[in-house]
Amino acid sequence: MGAVGLGCMPMSWGYSASQQLGDRSVRTVHAALDAGVRLLDTADMYGPFTNELLVGRALKGRREEAFVSTKCGLLVGDGHIVANGRPGYVRRACDASLRRLQTDVIDLYQLHRADPEVPVEETWGAMAELVSAGKVRSLGLCAVGARASRRSTADLYEGTIRQLERIQQIFPVSAVEAELSVWSRQALAELLPWCVARGVGLLAAMPLGSGYLTGTLKPGQGFEPEDLRARHPRFTAEVMAANQPVVAGLRRVAERRGATVAQVALAWVLRQGPHVVPVPGAKRERWAVENAGADRVVLEDRDLAEIDALPAARESWD
């Protein structure tokens, strides 16, 4: 499916009030496909719904070139996001996603978040029925939200692995989407080994640290009110300044390798194993093409040792 994927969310949700279903975003998807990207990652909640509409529009006439991943299980309304894992909802959500994406089948259908009011086995069983019906080719679980409910770093993905063990008995898990980047490596401890042992792919979400690991963001620059980073503790001016040594280390490696900071950050993710596919978000053609080129960056042992020695992201200012 290509070494690097494309996260489509920033094109229409979560980052800017000026986002819209414009030709620029369609050109970005086309540029990514032309550069060898195959995995396009979206979700019904992005917008909500606008992101799937965008992907569907962009893939008109080019559907066979893409591996489309979308998600269900989260509802957006009145400023709140709530989980819905009821089987009837899952079936309706899938049909709606197929219409918006203008496709007959979804390559990877992910449960965005388990509903605490519904046994995860019931939700997964309904999703498995979609595979039997020919509407979905494979199933995955999104674990990006694990951070929000963690009690400690050590058990960040403990609950996710327990869920995976339960649903794996019902229908095979093809992929797990979780945060993985130079400054957020918790998935390497237990989650990635679990995936590797079972032949499950790991989609590395936020491999560029929501843009921070591109080296283009400056401490104190500010974000639009609609931008999710405006409320994220990692993106206060103080914490961004404290995390600058991570970017500086990546920049040193990038200069040696004749690559960009973002490409080195993605190349490090790719070096975590063949089961890992980084899915960086991009709004512009330039960034999508640059990211796709990360698979051509060769990191030597010295480079990897320097990157591995970089500190994890500071989460707050002490």
N, C-alpha and C positions, 0 to 999 in steps of 0.2 A: 504493500500500500504506500510505498515511499518512506524514506527514513524519517522525515519531519512532516507533521500534520499542520493544519491551519485551524486555529480557534476563531470562529466567526463572531463570537459574542460582541467584541468591541465595535463591530461595524454598526450595530443598531441598539446596543443596550449597555448600561453600566459605566460608561466613560465620558460621554459628552452629550450635552443637550442638543447639539447640532446634527447628531446622527440621524440618518434617514435612509430609506430604500432607494439610494441614488445610483447613478451609473458608476460612480467612483468605486463603490463597494463591489459591484458586479465585475469591474475591471480587475479589482484586487483578487477575487476568486479565480478569474480567468488567468491572471498572471501566475498565481500559485500553481494551477494545473499545468500551465505551460512549463513551469520550472520543475515539474516532477512530483509535486505534492498530490497525494491521493486522498488522504483522510481529511474530511471536513467535519468539524465538531460544532454542533449547535444544540439547542434545547427549546422546548415549547415555551418555557418561562422567560426566555430572553426577549424582552419587549414589553409585555409578553406577546408571543406569536410572530412579531415582526422579523425576527432573525431567521426563522424557518421560511418565511415568505421570501426573504432575500436570497437564501440559498436555493430555493426552488426556482426563482427567477434566473439566478446566475447559471444554474445547471441545465437550463432549457437547451436542448441540442447537444449537451455534453455530459449527460447523466452517466454514461458508461465509463467515463474517465475517473469518476469519483467513488470513494468509499464513504458513505454518509452515516455519521453517528448523530443521533439525537436522543433526547431524554424525556422522561415523564416523571410525575410524582410530586411536583411542587407547583403550587398555585400562588399567583401574585395578585394582591388586591388591597386597596386602602392602606398602602404603606407596609403591609405585612406579607410575609411568605409563610405558607403553611403546607404541610405534607398531606398528600392524599394517595393512599395506596389501595383503595377499594378496587376490587377486580372490575366492576362495571366502569369505573372511571378510567382505568388503564386501557380498556378496549376502546372507549370513546376517544381517548387522547391519541391513541395510535392512529385511528382513522382520520382524525383531524390533522395530525402531523403528515400523513401521507398526502392529504389534499394540499396542504400548504407547500410541501416539498415537491409537488407535482411528480410523484413517483409511485410505482406499484409496490415497491418493497424498500424497507429500511435495512441497511447493511448491519448496523449495530444499534440496538435499542437499549438504553441504559436506565436503570432506576436511579433517579436523581437523589432521592433521599428516602429511606424507609419511614413509613408512617407508624408512629408509636402506638396508634390506636388499632392497627391492623397487623396481624401476624405476617411477617415478611414472607413466609411460605405461601400465603394466599396471594399476595401481590405477584410473587415470582411465578406461581402456577398460572396466573392469568397471562403473564408475559410469555410463558412457554407455549400457551395456546396460540399466541400470535405467530410463533415460528411454525407450528403445525399448520396454521391457516395460510402460510405462504406470505404473510405481510411483513415478516421480520426474518432476517437471516441468522442473527446471533444476538446474545444478551450480555449486558455488562452492568456493573454496579459502580456508581460514582461515590467516591469516598472523600471528596474535596472538603466537605463540611465537617469532617471528623475533628478538626481543630477547635471548632466552636464548643464542643461538649467534652473536651478532654479534661482529665483530672491532673495529668502530669504528662511530660514528654514521653516517658517510658511506655505509657499505655495509649498513645495517640491513636493507633490503629487496632488496638485490641478488640474493640467492639465490632469493627469492620470485619476482621478475620473470623470472629464468631458468626457473624451474619453470612459470610461467604461459605463457611463450613455447612451451615444449615441449608442454604439454597442450592449448593452444589449437589446435594442429594436428590434434588427435584429435577434440575436441568442444568447442563454444563454452563459455567461462567466462562465467557470468551475473553473478557477484558475488565480491568478495574482502572478507574480514573482517579488519580490521587496527586496531590501537590508533590513535585520533586524538582529541585533546582539546587544550584551551588549553595544557596543560603538556606535551604529547607530540605534536609536530607533524611528526615525521620522514616520515610517509606523504605529506605534501604535496610533498616534493621530487621524487620519481620515481614512486612507486606510484600516487598519484591521477592524475597526467598520463597514465600508461600506461592506466589504467581509462577516463578520459575519451576518449582517442583511439580506443578500441575499443568504446565504449558499454557498458562494464562498470560495475555498481554497486559502490560502496564502503560496506560496513557498518562504521560507526565504533564499534569496541568500546571499552569503558571511557571513554566521552565525559565522564564525571564523575569520572575519576581514582579509580575504585573507592570513590567516596563522598567523597573529599577536596574536590572542587570544588563540593560542596553547601554548604560553609561550616559544616557541623554537627559536624565532627570537631575535637577539640581535641588539641594536642600533649601526649603523655604520658597520654592517657586509657586506653590499654591495650585489648587485644582478647582474645577467648576463644582458647584454644589451637587450636581447630579452624578459626579464622578465618585465611584465607590471608594476610591483611594482617599477622598477628602475626609472619610470617617474611619480610615484604617490606622491603627496605632503605628504601623511600620512607616507611615508616610507623613508623620509630623516632621517639622523642620529639624528638631533635635535628633530624632531617631534616624532620619535619612542621613544626617551628618555623621552619626556614630557608625553607620553601615558603609561609609565611603571606602574603608580599607578593602572591602570585598570587591568593589568595582575597580579599585586601583590594582589589585592583584590580577584580576581578569585582563585589565588593560595591558599589563606587562607581558602576559602570555600572548595576547592578541598582536602586539607589536612584533614579537619574535616570529609569529606564525603568518604574518601578513594578512590577518583576518580582522573582523570587527569584534568588539567586546561581546555583542549578542551572539555571534557565531561561535565564539569560544565557550560561552555559557551553555549553548545548545550542544556543542560537541562533547562537552563533559557529560551531559545527560545521556547522549548516545553511547558513550563509553561504559555506561552502567550495565549494558548487556543487550543482546538481540531482542529480548522481550519488551524493551522500552521504546516507546515512540513519543517524543516530545510534541506537545500541541501548543505552540505559542500563538497568542492572539496577534492579529495585525489588521489595521484599517486601510493601509496604503499599499499600493503595488510594490513600492521600493522595499518595504519591510518584509513583505511576504516572500519576495524573491531572495532577499538577503538571508532570511531565515532558512529557506530551502537549501541554500548553499553550505549550511553548517556541516553536512555530511561529507564535504570535501576537505574539511579542516582536520589535519592529522596532529593529534596531541601525543607528544612523546612522554616517556616516564617522568622526565624532569617537570614538564608542564603539569601532569596529573598530580605529582607530589606537591607542587606549589598550590594548586587549586584545592587539593584535599586539606591543606594546612590552613586555608582561609577560615575565618570565624563564621559561625552560623549567624543568621540575621538577628540583630537586636530587636526584641518585640516591644520594648518600652524604654522610657528614659528614667533612669534611677536617680 
